[in-house]
Amino acid sequence: MSKELEQQPRKRNLLDLVQHVAYLEDTEGAVPDELLAEFREEVRDTLLAKGEKVDNYAKLIHYFTMRAAAAKGELEAFVKIETERLKKRITRAEADARRLGDFALFVIDSLGRDNKGKRLPLEGVNYTLTAAGVADSCEVTDESLVPLEFKTVELTARMPGDMWNKACIADFNEKDTTKRIAALQLAVLSTSDAITFNCEYAVDKKKLLAALKEPCEACSVDDGCPAGKTLSTTFASEENPEGIEMVDCPKCGGTGKRRIPGARLLTNKTRLVVK
């Protein structure tokens, strides 16, 4: 069996055919007249075999390219479907955990407090549920409405490397970015076409929280009014002959705290602790 395989002619690959065509082209002038017909037949057969081989290669490349594209499309569709499915699972699980936690806090509140004013725990066989206070925090309801003074700006510049070097003095250390940026400001003014900038905004929650805890400017100046209240004129009556009443401050909504667009202050929050 091995001898039969050795006797079989080896199939020529694309490189063999290309090299053989080049060899035939180089030796065409040296072929005797009596072998010219046979030579031309070999040239025709070799060119035909080369053409078929090239076509086969092209078909295979196209086939595997399309197969890869189809697999990529299936993968993207699968990832999208799975991502949406897992996002829904996360949302449901978080909602269930929040619902059970809120009810457990409601039960804990119904137990009252001890002589020190602390909430009583819910004790089980293996676990204990307790309510713990949460520090004041802020919630961003609409980032686009938050004023720029409560945001940080990250500015990224893209430019050719030689421009970056030319913008800096030769003896500057590359790590000394402060001096480089100062020198770069001058280069930006003269060669701004080659530089592109990307600007990203992020809410500074620490600064925003501090501002939300400040007293309201409108109602904090009214004498004799508690926080969140202000005096307003109304029609005089027997019960109110002066025609003045105390109402919620229209600027802060009665909270007594500063109001900032796109954000709100979260206070007196509790969280469930599982031990």
Residue pairs with C-beta under 8 A, 6 or more apart in sequence:
12 20
12 49
13 53
14 50
14 53
14 54
14 57
17 46
17 49
17 50
17 53
18 50
20 46
21 43
21 46
21 47
21 50
24 39
24 42
24 43
24 46
28 39
28 43
31 39
101 271
101 272
104 122
104 129
104 272
105 131
105 270
105 272
107 122
108 119
108 120
108 121
108 122
108 129
108 130
108 131
109 119
109 131
111 119
111 120
111 122
112 120
113 119
113 120
114 120
119 130
119 131
121 128
121 129
121 130
122 128
122 129
122 130
127 274
127 275
128 274
128 275
129 272
129 273
129 274
129 275
130 272
130 273
130 275
131 270
131 271
131 272
131 273
132 270
132 271
132 272
132 273
133 269
133 270
134 269
134 270
134 271
136 209
136 213
136 265
136 266
136 267
136 269
137 205
137 209
137 265
137 266
137 269
138 205
138 208
138 209
138 212
138 263
138 264
138 265
138 266
139 263
139 264
139 266
140 146
140 203
140 205
140 208
140 262
140 263
141 262
141 263
141 264
142 261
142 262
143 201
143 203
143 262
144 262
145 261
145 262
146 203
146 208
146 260
146 261
146 262
146 263
147 260
147 261
148 201
150 203
150 204
150 207
150 208
150 211
150 260
150 263
151 201
151 202
151 203
151 204
152 201
152 202
152 203
152 204
153 199
153 200
153 201
154 199
154 200
154 201
154 202
155 197
155 198
155 199
156 197
156 198
156 199
156 200
157 184
157 188
157 195
157 196
157 197
158 195
158 196
158 197
158 198
159 194
159 195
159 196
160 194
163 187
163 191
163 194
163 195
164 180
164 184
166 187
167 180
167 183
167 184
167 186
167 187
168 179
168 180
168 183
168 184
169 179
169 183
172 179
172 180
172 183
174 180
188 195
203 263
208 260
208 263
209 265
211 258
211 260
212 257
212 258
212 259
212 260
212 263
212 264
212 265
213 257
213 258
213 265
214 257
214 258
215 227
215 256
215 257
215 258
216 227
216 228
216 249
216 251
216 252
216 255
216 256
216 257
216 258
216 259
217 251
217 258
218 230
218 249
218 250
218 251
218 252
219 225
219 227
219 228
219 229
219 230
219 249
219 251
219 252
219 256
220 227
220 256
222 229
222 230
222 231
225 231
225 246
226 256
227 255
227 256
227 257
228 248
228 249
228 252
228 253
228 254
228 255
228 256
229 246
229 247
229 248
229 249
229 254
229 256
230 246
230 247
230 248
230 249
230 250
231 244
231 245
231 246
231 247
232 244
232 245
232 246
232 247
233 243
233 244
234 240
234 243
234 244
234 245
235 243
236 242
236 243
237 243
248 254
249 256
251 259
252 258
252 259
253 259
255 265
257 265
